[in-house]
Each structure stands twice: as C-alpha cells, then as structure tokens.
Amino acid sequence: MGMKKQTRLLVIIIAMISWPAMANSNCKGDGYSQFDFWLGEWQVFNETNGSANNGNAPSSSKITKILGDCSILEEYQTANGFAGKSLNIFNKQNASWHQTWVDNSGLLLQLDGQFSDGKMVLKGEIVNKDGKTIEQKISWQALDNGDVRQIWQQRSAAGEWQVLFNGRYVRAPKSSD
C-alpha cells in the first residue's frame, strides 16, 4: 500500500474514532440546558377554566432529550385520543429556542423565543380558517414544588392575549414494574 493510501486510511480511521466524541460535544453549554426543567414523564392537568381538568383524566406528556442531547422531544396524549409531538432545539447561532409542534388535528405550530427571567417564552403565528394571521405565545415555568406551568395564549383581534391552555405538569407516578 502506497504512502498516500496509508495516510488517507489513517485520516479515515481517526475521523471515525473521534466522530462520536465530536457529536456528543456539539450540544453542550448553558443554552442547551435551559429547557431541562421540562424533561420527564408528566401528568398534565388542564386548569384553563380554573378547575383541574374539568373532571377529565389528566393527559400524559413524555419529554426526553434525543439526538445526542441536541434536541428535546415532547410526546403529548390526552385520554380522549388527541395527540401531538414537538421537536425543540436551541439555536446556538442566535442563542434562541425553536419548537415545531404537530398534532393529529393537523395543526402545525412553529415557535421561536428565549429563556429569560425563569421562563421559556416562545412565539409564532398561525393562519386561521378565514386566512387571518394570529399570533401565538406559549410559556413554560418551573414551579417551586417541582411542577411546570405551561400557558398557551393567542392575541385577540383587539390585541389582548387570551389564554387557550393553562396546564400544570405534575411528575407522573413511578410505575412499579
């Protein structure tokens, strides 16, 4: 084997050995851990109208880090069959967060924002069935008791924020397998 081939082979071997270490270090740093308070398995109580779930069973939500801890996957499911998933990532180029939410009603919601003053606040827009653009805002905040509060709002035609969802995430009981 010629010297050039040996050198190329050595470069390929070194790259293959070092790639996992490089991939695992790509998503380290302060920004990537800002949403970690949301990780876990949760029971979600809809407190939008002031009562816990209006007599319904709580929803479930599983929040996990995926892809070498570079992204956060949310898997949400209600007792009556509504389901949605979101993919969340920290964009280190502009120090912001992005979320793409999709669900079985056909909704696509794309949000961007930042973690500030103890809250993750993401904003975006949807187009309603009348073709009007409506601003959306979702915030998450870790509570002192370990729960997480999620507030989803949309801006009314009058310019005021209306609460669409006021959810309280409570850690799901550990299964006794």
C-alpha positions, 0 to 999 in steps of 0.5 A: 500500500502506497504512502498516500493510501496509508495516510488517507486510511489513517485520516479515515480511521481517526475521523471515525474514532473521534466522530462520536466524541465530536457529536456528543460535544456539539450540544453542550453549554448553558443554552442547551440546558435551559429547557431541562426543567421540562424533561420527564414523564408528566401528568398534565392537568388542564386548569384553563377554566380554573378547575383541574381538568374539568373532571377529565383524566389528566393527559400524559406528556413524555419529554426526553432529550434525543439526538445526542442531547441536541434536541428535546422531544415532547410526546403529548396524549390526552385520554380522549385520543388527541395527540401531538409531538414537538421537536425543540432545539436551541439555536446556538447561532442566535442563542434562541429556542425553536419548537415545531409542534404537530398534532393529529388535528393537523395543526402545525405550530412553529415557535421561536423565543428565549429563556429569560427571567425563569421562563421559556417564552416562545412565539409564532403565528398561525393562519386561521380558517378565514386566512387571518394571521394570529399570533401565538405565545406559549410559556413554560415555568418551573414551579417551586414544588417541582411542577411546570406551568405551561400557558398557551395564549393567542392575541385577540383581534383587539390585541389582548392575549387570551389564554387557550391552555393553562396546564400544570405538569405534575411528575407522573407516578413511578410505575412499579414494574 
